[in-house]
Amino acid sequence: MTFTTADLCDAHSERLRIVSPLLRSFGGKAGCAGPIRTLKLFEDNPLVRATLSEPGHGQILVVDGGGSLRCALVGDQIGQLAVDNGWAGVVVWGCVRDTAILAKMPIAIFALAAHPLRSARNGLGERDVAVTFGGVTFVPGDHLYADADGIVVSSGPLQF
């Protein structure tokens, strides 16, 4: 990557929405940048699997899992789908599992915490809707930039 979120904040602070520092990095890549796709669901991950099974074209999937700390929405199999299908990253307002394996995958993954229990598989949820967590509203098509210092969102791509 050729950017840092700190430098982006210095150059573009008036255009950025900065996510509260609540998410941890679980992927093998420290950061990512790209356009956003969104999901809104609760303790139910078939839409995550289905979306990451589609070509990602360097996009970042932002999953509003309601902040649940009771089960994981992403694990090693879903993480591998993201890698195989060209997603740049996954941001989960919820939990992930299989963290030792996720840490070796060439993708950025951010989440609240790890949890060993898988989610339900009912297929409930919404795609490509605005979602809000961490003090930021994520709109499909907006751009997300993430690294070890944090996550920032802009309405369009930034020059860096």
C-alpha positions in Angstrom: 0.0 0.0 0.0 1.2 3.5 -0.7 -0.8 5.4 1.9 -1.2 5.6 5.7 -4.4 6.6 7.4 -2.4 9.2 9.4 -1.2 10.9 6.2 -4.8 10.7 4.7 -6.1 12.4 7.8 -3.4 15.1 7.5 -4.2 15.8 3.9 -8.0 15.2 3.8 -9.4 15.5 7.4 -12.4 17.6 6.2 -13.4 14.8 3.8 -13.0 11.8 6.1 -15.2 10.0 8.6 -12.9 8.3 11.2 -14.1 5.0 12.7 -13.8 4.9 16.5 -10.8 2.7 17.5 -12.7 -0.4 18.5 -11.8 -2.9 15.8 -8.8 -5.2 15.8 -6.8 -6.6 12.8 -7.1 -10.3 12.2 -6.0 -10.8 8.6 -2.6 -11.4 7.1 -2.5 -8.0 5.5 -2.2 -4.9 7.8 -4.4 -2.7 5.7 -6.6 -2.2 2.6 -8.2 0.4 0.5 -11.2 0.3 -1.9 -14.8 0.8 -2.5 -17.3 -0.4 0.0 -20.1 -3.0 -0.2 -22.3 -3.5 2.8 -24.3 -6.1 4.7 -26.6 -5.7 7.7 -27.4 -8.9 9.6 -27.4 -10.3 13.1 -25.8 -13.6 14.2 -26.4 -15.1 10.8 -23.8 -15.3 8.1 -25.0 -16.9 4.8 -25.2 -13.5 3.2 -21.5 -13.0 4.1 -20.6 -16.3 2.4 -22.7 -15.5 -0.6 -21.3 -12.0 -1.1 -17.7 -13.1 -0.7 -18.3 -15.9 -3.2 -18.9 -13.2 -5.8 -16.0 -11.4 -7.6 -14.7 -8.7 -5.3 -12.8 -6.5 -7.7 -10.8 -5.0 -4.9 -13.8 -4.0 -2.9 -14.1 -4.1 0.9 -17.1 -5.8 2.5 -18.4 -4.0 5.6 -20.6 -6.2 7.7 -22.8 -4.7 10.3 -23.3 -7.6 12.6 -25.0 -5.6 15.3 -21.9 -5.6 17.4 -22.7 -9.1 18.6 -20.0 -10.8 20.7 -22.0 -14.1 20.9 -20.8 -15.8 17.6 -18.5 -15.4 14.7 -19.6 -14.2 11.3 -16.3 -14.9 9.4 -14.0 -17.8 9.7 -11.3 -19.5 7.7 -13.6 -20.8 4.9 -15.3 -17.5 4.4 -11.9 -15.7 4.6 -10.6 -18.0 1.9 -13.6 -17.1 -0.3 -12.7 -13.4 0.0 -9.1 -14.1 -1.0 -10.0 -16.4 -3.9 -12.5 -13.9 -5.3 -10.4 -10.7 -5.1 -11.8 -8.8 -2.2 -9.4 -6.3 -0.6 -10.7 -6.6 2.9 -13.5 -7.4 5.3 -14.7 -5.2 8.2 -17.0 -6.9 10.7 -18.9 -5.1 13.4 -19.0 -8.4 15.3 -16.7 -11.4 15.7 -14.5 -13.7 13.6 -13.0 -17.1 14.3 -10.2 -19.4 13.1 -7.9 -16.4 13.8 -4.6 -18.3 13.5 -5.6 -19.2 9.9 -7.0 -15.7 9.1 -3.7 -14.2 10.2 -1.9 -16.1 7.4 -4.3 -15.1 4.6 -3.3 -12.3 2.2 -6.3 -10.1 3.1 -7.1 -7.4 5.6 -9.8 -8.4 8.1 -10.9 -6.2 11.0 -13.5 -7.2 13.7 -14.4 -6.5 17.3 -13.1 -9.8 18.7 -12.7 -13.5 18.2 -15.3 -16.0 19.2 -15.2 -19.8 18.5 -19.0 -20.3 17.9 -20.3 -20.1 14.3 -23.3 -18.1 13.6 -26.8 -19.2 12.6 -27.4 -20.1 8.9 -30.9 -18.7 8.2 -29.9 -16.3 5.4 -31.5 -13.3 6.9 -30.1 -9.8 6.4 -29.9 -6.9 4.0 -27.4 -6.1 1.2 -26.0 -2.8 -0.1 -27.7 -0.6 2.5 -26.1 2.2 4.6 -24.9 0.9 7.9 -23.7 2.8 11.0 -21.2 1.7 13.7 -18.1 3.0 15.3 -19.5 6.6 14.9 -19.5 6.3 11.0 -22.1 5.6 8.4 -20.8 3.3 5.6 -22.5 3.9 2.3 -22.1 1.4 -0.6 -19.7 2.9 -3.1 -17.9 5.1 -0.6 -14.2 4.4 -0.1 -12.6 2.8 2.9 -8.9 3.0 3.9 -7.5 1.0 6.8 -4.2 0.3 8.3 -2.6 -0.3 11.7 -3.6 3.2 12.8 -7.3 3.0 12.0 -10.1 3.0 9.5 -11.3 6.1 7.6 -14.1 6.5 5.1 -14.6 9.0 2.3 -17.4 9.7 -0.2 -15.0 9.0 -3.1 -11.4 8.0 -3.8 -8.6 10.0 -2.3 -5.3 11.0 -3.8 -2.3 9.8 -1.8 
